[in-house]
């Protein structure tokens, strides 16, 4: 048995747990690192192998956003995920999906419970994000109330079914925490896009756990060279806009004239900011630029 065959034997149908009762698992895969290379080289014909090795070519493709070769590989997953998290997931419309039907079958008897220490405040600056953890005592109360709600909703659902209510109607008051299952088939290019968004620190924690499980446990071993480039250029890279570059240019020019070295102060940053930001009391673009420069060691935190 080849190393690749053994890897597939180990990964197929292995359930990687997520949250309290969720999982992701590989159903099937078409292609590997060499499939991306093969698809890219067809554009150049025979005799191009000597120009660059496979790793160099894959890194070039990802670095320069030549995405078509990555569409030649496909991954099929089976996932169990809470419905509220699934709603975010299904917004990525570049996959083939077949979901568990609660019109045809009884709903999965499981709902995602929030640990007492996992309740979060609403973020102050981000309307769709979380802030700091709530106090543990309050978390205990919230988790206890959540359990009561789930038990009541499940009892109402079971009573409706027992009374002969149609499954499609009986389900309507089930909480969004109820788990669903789906087959999700996607090409590697679109999967990497999904992972770049949903593994990011700005993504909701719950879907971030799912995407990290997919990326680390399934995609990394199946496509090690692609994954290395993905981490280097997508997850670990920085996108600098024209405005960001202008700020850096002005900062470094002023510093050179004054004989100073980074990190620069917030006052120096504001003096070098883009003119379109200057009249704004609040500017997310300016804040994001500052965050990039702090990460790069060019600006004081």
N, C-alpha and C positions, 0 to 999 in steps of 0.2 A: 504494500500500500504506500503510495507516495505521500509526502508531507502534506500536500494540499488535500488529498483525499481524507487523510486522517483528521486534518483540521475541520473539514466539513462534517465528518462523522461526529466529531466532538461538539460542534456548534449547533447542528440541526436539531430543532425541537428542545434545545436546552433553555429553560425559562430563567431569565435573569430578573430577580424580584425588584419591584419598584413600589414605593409607598407601602401601605399595609397589606394589600392583597392584589396589587397589579404586577404585571410582568411584560417583558418583551422577549421574543424568541425568533430565531431565524427559521424560516420555512424552506427557502431556496435562494440560490444566487446564480446569476449568469455572469461569467467574466471574472477577471482579476486584474492586477496591475498591468500584465502584458496585453490584455484586451484593449486597454486605453492606448498603449503604445502602438499596437497593431492598427487601430483605427486612425491614429494620427499620421502614421507613416504611409498610409495608402494614398495620401495627398501628394507624396513625393516620389512614389514608385520605389523600385528596388535600388539597393546600393546606398541607402542613407544611414544604415546602422552604424557606420563608422563615424558619422558626424557627431553624434551624441549618444551616450548610453541611455538605457531606459530611465534610470532615475533622473538624469539631467533633463531629459525630454519631458517627463511628467511634471517636474518642477517648473520648467519653462511654460508649459501649457497652463498650469494653475496660476502662476505668477502673472501671466499676461491675459488671463481670462479667456483662453481659447477652450470653450466648454464642451463643444460638440463631441470630442472623443470620450468624455466622461459619461455621455448618454448611452454609450455602447454596453455598459455594465448595468445590471438590474438586481435589485434585492427585494425579496418578498418576506415580510415580517408578519407574525401574529402578535397582537398587543392586547392587553387588558388594561383599561384606563378609565378613570372616572369621567362621567359625561361632561362635566364642566371643563375639564382639561382637554377632552376630545374635541370640544367646540373650537378651541384654539388650534388644535392639530389639523382639523379638517379644513381650516382656512387655506392651507397649502394645497392648492387645487391641481397639482402636477403629478398626482399619484393615482393609481387604480385602487379602489376601495370596495370591500364587501363587508358590511357590518352585521353583527348579531341583530336579529329582528325581534323586537318585543311585541310585534303584531302576530308573529308566527309562534314564538316561544315565550315561556314565562321568563320574566326579567331575572337576570343574575342576582342571586340572593347575597349580595355583598355591596356595601357602601363604604367609601373612603372616610375614615375617621381622622380627625385632627388631634395629634398629641397635645397634651396640656401645655407644653412649652413651645408649641409651633404656631400659635396665633400671632398675627402681625398687625401693626397699625397701618393705616392708609399713609402712603408717602406724601410728604408735604409739597414736593415740587412735581410729582408725577401722578397724574390723575388715574393712571391704570396700573400703578405699581404699589409695592409694599414698603413699609418703613421699618421701625424697630419692633422687637418682640414685645408683646403685651406682658404685664406682670403675671407671674405663675399662678397666683391665687385666682385672678380673673380667668386665666386659661383653664383652670380646673372647672370653674363654673360653666364656661362656654362649652367645654368638651362634654360635661355631664348633660347639658341641655341638648347638645347635638345627638348624643346617644338616645335620649328620650324621643327626639324628633324622628330619628331613623326608625326606631322601633314602632312608633305610631304609624308612620307612613307605610312601613312594610305590612303591619297588621291590617290597615285599611285596604291595601292592595290585595292581600290574601283573602280578606273577607269578600271583596268584590268578585274575585275569581270563583270563590266557593258559592256565591249567590248566582253565578252564571253570567256575570257581566263579561262582555267581549274583552279579550286581552288588549286590543288597540285602545279601548276606552278606560279599562281598569288602570292602565299604566300612567295616566296623565298627571297624577299627584306624587309620583316617585321623585325623590330629591335628585338634584344634579350630581350628587356624590355617588349615585348608583354606578357600579362598574358596567362597562360595555366591552365587547371584544370585536376585533376587526382584523381582517387580512389587509395589509397595506403594502402595495407593490410600487416601487419607484425606481427611476434610474439614478445612477450615482451622482450625476450633476445636481439634480434637484434635491437629492438627499443631503448633499453637502451644503446646499443653500439652506435647507431646513435646519440642519445642525448648527450652522453659523449663527442663525437667528435665535434658536431655542436653547443652545448651550451658553449663550451670552449672559453675562451677569444681570442684564436688564430684563431678561425673560422671567416669567413667573416661576417660582421655585419648583412647583410640582411638575411642570412640563420640562423644566431644565433637568430634573432627575431622570425623566424618560429619555430625553435626547442624549444625555451623557451615557446612560446605560447602552443605548444603541451604538453610539460612537465608539466608546472605549471597549465594549465587550464583543461587538460584532464587526463593525467596519474596520477598526484598527488592525485586528488580526487577518481579516480577509484582504485588505488593500493596504499593506504596511507602507509602501512607498507613497501612495496617494495621501495617506493619513499624515505622514511626516510633512509633506508639502502643505497640506491643509492647516496643520497646526502652525507652521512657520508663516504662511502668507495670509490666512484668514483669521484664525483664532489669536495668534500671537502678533499679528501685524498691525500697523496703524494706517488708516486712510487719511491722507492730508489733502484738504481741498485747496483750491487756488487762494482762498482767503487765509487759510492756515499758513500756507507757504509765505504769503506776504507778511504776516505777523512775524514769522521766524526771521525773514530777511531783514525787516526793520529793527527787530530786537538785536540781532547779531551785528548789524551795521552800527547801531548806536553804542553797543557795548565795545566794539572795536575802537570807535572814536574816543571813547572815554577810558579805554584801557581796562575794562571790566570783563569778568568771566561769569558764565551762568553758575548757579540758577539765578534768574532774574526775579525782581520783586513784582508784586501785583501792580504797583504803581507804574513800573516800566512796561508791563504787559498792557495796561489800559492806555498808556501813551502810544503804544505801537499797534493798537487794535485797528481793525478795518473800519473805514469811515462809515460804512452802513450800520455798524453796531453802535457807534458813538452816541447818537441821540436816544438810544433805547435804555430805559431803566432796567428792563429784564431782557436778556437775549440767550436763548438756549444754545444757539450756534456759538456765541462767544464763550459760554460756560463749557461747552464741549471742547472747544479749541484749548481753553485753559487746562482742562483735564488731560488732554493729550500731551501738552507741554510739561505738565507735572510728571506724568508717567515717563517722559523722555528725559527727565532731570534738567529741563531747561527753565522751569518756573518753580518758584517756591510754593509750597502747599498752603 
